């Protein structure tokens, strides 16, 4: 490859970025912290859940990782939920905005009976992975702002920027869990990068004009 084609390949090859590991909330009671883009973000929880530090995640690592998430929560702690009321609202508050937080879900529902999370003011939820744990095969699904599971285990991403997360757990189940984390987000290209791309576009445009002129049929 040579000429304009080579220049285009060099200028417009995507800049590879290695994703940082997820920083899962490190809980101390109902307060904790995580890190995103090098900044420590304080977190508080209000609601009826307890905080457990039992590590039910590391024994099933494939369940809680995906193409963009390389590490599960481990023993940092998770919300240990009961559920059974659409009125009891769980509230996570971040001291500064968190982009695209992840939630690792543990044992949501039973084998033949679903339990759910209903998230409020979350426009888009993506299921990234799911799998088995010690209690079942991990059936997990997302429909709109509702996540349901029948012994559901896996990883979801809440798309957006949040200082507060609100959700309810309307279906009773005596034990299930949710760990919350975040990863670094891609930075906007620096002005110099934009300048290089603009210059490359101009060079390509001029090269095309010369090439077209060479093959224009005489009048």
N, C-alpha and C positions, 0 to 999 in steps of 0.2 A: 504494500500500500504506500502511496506517495501523494504529494501535493495536497489539495484541499481535503481529500478523504482522511489522510493521516492527521492533518491539523484538527479536523472535527473529532476524530477519535481521541486525541489528546485532551482537547479542551472540554469535551462534553462527556467524558467518562465520569460516572458518578463518583463522588468522593466517598470512599469506604469509611464507615464509622463503626467501631466496635462498641457494642452496648455494654454499659456498666452493669454490674450485678444489681439486683433489686435490693433496696434498703428497706427491710421489713421493720415495722414499728417495734422498738424495743420498749416494752411496757414495764412500768414500775407502779403497781397499783393501777389506777385508772388514768394515769398520765404516762406519756412516753415521748419518743422522738424518732424521726427518720431523717435521712439526708437525700436531697435532690439537687443535682448540679452544684455540689459542693457546699450547699447551705443547709444547716441544721434547722429542721422544722419541728416545733413543739406540738404535741398532740394531746388532746383530752377526750375522754369518753364520758357521755352521760346516758344512763339507761340501766336496765335491770340485769345486764349480763355480768358474769364474773370474768376475771382474767386468769387464764390458765397458762402455765409455762411448760406443760408436758409436751414433749416433742413427738407428735403423731405424724409428722410430715416426712422426716428424713428416711424412714423405712420404705417409703414408696416414692423415690425421687422423680421418676418419670411422670407421675401424676401432676406434679406441680411445676413443671418446666415446659417451655415451648421454644419456638424459633427465636423469640425475643426475650425470654426469661430463662436464666441459666441456674438459678438457685431458689430453693424453697425457703419457707420461714424458719425452719429449725426450732430452737427453743426460745425465740424472742418473745413469745407470748401471743395468745389469740383470745378473741371474745368467745366465751363459753356460753351458749345461748340455750334457752328453753322454748320460747315461742308460745303462741296461743292467743295473742291479742293484736288486733289491728290498731288499737289505740295507743299501745305502749311503743313509743318511738325511740329508736336508738340514734344517737347523735355523736358523730366524730367531728371535732373541730381542729383545724390546722392553723397554726399561728401565721402562716403565709400560704399562698396558693400552691396547690399540688396539681401537677399535670398528669392526666391519664393514670390514676392510681390502680394498683392491682389488688385483687382479693383472692386469697387461697381459701377454698371452702372445704370443710371436713365433715363427713357423715351427715349430710343434709337429707333428712327423711329416712325412712326405713325401706327395706326391700320391696314391700308391697304398698307403701303409703308415702305420698309426697309431702315434703315440707317446702316452704317458699321464703324468699326474701323479696320484698317490694321496695324498690329504691325510688326516692322522690327527687324530682328536678334533675334526673339523669336521662339525657336524650338517647344515649346509645351505649349498649353493653355488648361486649364481644367475648364469646367463650373461646379461650385459647387452648385449653387442654383438659382432659379428664381421664380418670383411671380408677383402679381398684385400691382398696385399703384393707385393713384387717377385718372389716365387717361386711364387705360386699363389693360389687363390681363397679360402683361409681356412676350411676346414671344421672346425668346433669344436663339441664336444658335452659335456654334463654328465650324469652318471648317478650319483646318490648322492654319494659322496666322491671320485669319479674324473672327471678332465677328460681328454678325448682329442681329438686333432687329426690331420687329414691335411693337412699344410701349414696347420695351424690358427693363426689370428691373431684376437685379440679381447680382451675384457675380462670378468672375472668378479668377483663379490663374495663373500667368505666371511662369512656371517652369524654374528655372535657377538662376544664380547669376548675378546681374546687377549693374553697376554704372551709366548707361544711358538707358533710355527708349525712343524709337522713334516710333511714330505712325502717321498715316494720317487718315482723316475723309472725304473720297471722295464724299459722297452723301450729298446733301444739306438737312438740316433740321434746323429750326430756333431756336431750344432749346433742348439740352439734356446734360447729365452730367456724370462725372467720378470722383470718389474719390479713392485715392490710399493709401494703408497701408501695414503693415508687422507685422508678429508675431515672437515670439522667435522660433528658430530652435533647434532641438535636438543636444546636445553636443556629441562628440565622447567619448565612455566610457573611464574612467581613466585607467592608466596602471594596477592598482591593480585589477580592474574588469576583464581585459583580463587575468591576472594571475590566478584569481579564476576560470574562465571558462576553462583555459587550464588544471589546476589541476583537475577539475571535469571531464574533458574528459579523462584524464589519469586513474582516479579511475574507471570510467565506463568501459574503455577498459580492465583493469585488472580483473574487476568483470566478464565481459563476458568470458574472457579466462578461469577463474576458473570454470564458469558454464558449458562451452563447454567441458572442460576436464572431468568434473564429468559424463557427459553423453556420452563420447566417447566409442565406443564398443571396447573391448579388441581384439588384433590381434589374 
